[in-house]
Amino acid sequence: MEGLIEEGNEVIEDDLEDMVRDAALIGAAQKVEHYEIASYGTLIAHARLLGHNKAIRLLEQTLEEEKQTDQNLTELAESEVNVDAEDEDA
């Protein structure tokens, strides 16, 4: 996770056009989301093995929130930011 945060910080520090930076930051944020999605999926599997049903429900709720955030980032990138970044970079 520290590496993912460092990667995001490097994007912020890079000399990029605004929309190109935004596109790169969305990509960095999605890497964090994917890490979190994988982590919650693993926690849910362990909770199932241990029979912790209340924890499963809470973890599944959080997992769905992480998936929704990832989807929102994808939609933002595909509908606006990536297109504007390509225009800016041209």
Secondary structure as UniProt FT lines:
FT   HELIX           2..13
FT   HELIX           18..50
FT   HELIX           53..76
FT   HELIX           77..81
FT   HELIX           82..89
//
